[in-house]
Amino acid sequence: AAPVEQFDASLRQQVADMLDTLYASRAIGLAATQVDLHRQIIVMDVSPSRDQPRVFVNPRSMDQRTLAMVEESCLSVPGLSASVRRCVQMRVAARDVDGNEIDESLQGLAA
């Protein structure tokens, strides 16, 4: 996927559309390539109330720790799930939809 270079109204609309798709499909995460948009954008919402969307533009994994096997499914392949090795702790550098820098540690759930 290509890096995002313009942080403009078009990007904000693409992110809004991706979030609509995310919520409509009851998923927790969606990469732009999954909706045939070949740009470096990830949206997610792992909050219990499903009202805390996160957007990562041009994300880079800076430090991965603690790998674990987790059960995962994919919107691109409906009805299928599999055990996948994923890191459950990482530091990510990215930008938000307005181009502001993000640098934070994230933690997922281990199986």
C-alpha positions in Angstrom: 0.0 0.0 0.0 1.1 3.5 -0.7 1.9 6.0 2.1 -0.6 8.8 2.6 0.9 12.1 1.7 -2.1 14.4 1.7 -4.0 14.9 5.0 -7.2 16.5 3.6 -10.9 16.2 3.3 -10.6 13.2 0.9 -8.6 11.3 3.5 -11.1 12.2 6.2 -13.9 10.9 4.0 -12.1 7.6 3.2 -11.5 7.1 7.0 -15.2 7.8 7.7 -16.2 5.3 5.1 -13.8 2.7 6.5 -15.2 3.2 10.0 -18.8 2.8 8.6 -17.6 -0.5 7.1 -15.9 -1.5 10.3 -19.0 -0.9 12.4 -21.5 -2.4 9.9 -19.5 -5.6 9.7 -19.0 -5.8 13.5 -15.3 -6.0 13.1 -12.6 -4.6 15.4 -10.1 -3.6 12.8 -9.9 -2.8 9.1 -7.0 -2.1 6.8 -7.6 0.1 3.7 -6.4 -2.6 1.4 -9.3 -4.8 2.6 -11.7 -2.3 0.9 -9.6 -2.0 -2.2 -8.0 1.3 -1.1 -4.3 0.8 -1.4 -3.1 3.3 1.1 -1.5 2.8 4.5 -4.5 3.3 6.7 -5.8 1.2 9.6 -9.0 1.8 11.6 -10.0 0.0 14.7 -12.3 0.1 17.7 -11.7 -2.4 20.4 -13.7 -0.5 23.1 -16.5 -2.5 24.8 -18.9 0.3 23.9 -17.7 0.5 20.3 -17.4 4.3 20.4 -13.7 4.9 20.6 -12.4 4.6 17.0 -8.7 4.7 16.4 -7.0 5.7 13.1 -3.4 5.0 12.2 -2.1 6.5 9.0 1.3 5.3 7.6 1.7 3.1 10.7 5.1 1.6 11.5 5.8 -1.1 14.1 8.7 0.1 16.2 9.0 -2.6 18.8 7.2 -5.9 19.0 7.1 -8.0 22.2 5.4 -11.1 23.5 4.1 -13.2 20.7 1.0 -15.4 21.3 -1.4 -17.5 19.3 -4.8 -15.8 18.9 -8.0 -16.8 17.1 -8.6 -14.4 14.3 -11.0 -13.9 11.4 -10.8 -11.5 8.5 -13.5 -9.5 6.7 -11.8 -10.4 3.4 -12.5 -14.1 4.0 -15.9 -14.2 5.6 -16.8 -17.2 7.8 -13.2 -18.4 8.3 -11.0 -18.1 11.4 -7.7 -19.5 12.3 -5.0 -19.4 15.0 -2.4 -16.7 14.1 0.8 -15.7 15.9 0.5 -12.0 16.8 2.4 -9.7 19.0 0.4 -8.7 22.1 2.6 -5.7 22.9 4.1 -3.2 20.4 5.1 0.4 20.0 3.6 2.0 16.9 4.5 5.2 15.2 1.9 6.7 12.8 -0.1 9.8 12.1 -3.8 10.5 12.8 -6.3 11.6 10.1 -5.1 15.3 10.5 -1.4 14.4 10.2 -0.5 14.7 13.9 2.2 12.3 15.0 1.2 9.2 17.1 3.8 7.3 19.1 2.4 4.9 21.6 2.6 1.5 23.1 -0.3 -0.8 22.4 -1.3 -4.0 24.1 -3.7 -6.7 22.8 -5.2 -9.8 24.3 -3.3 -13.0 24.6 -5.0 -16.3 24.1 
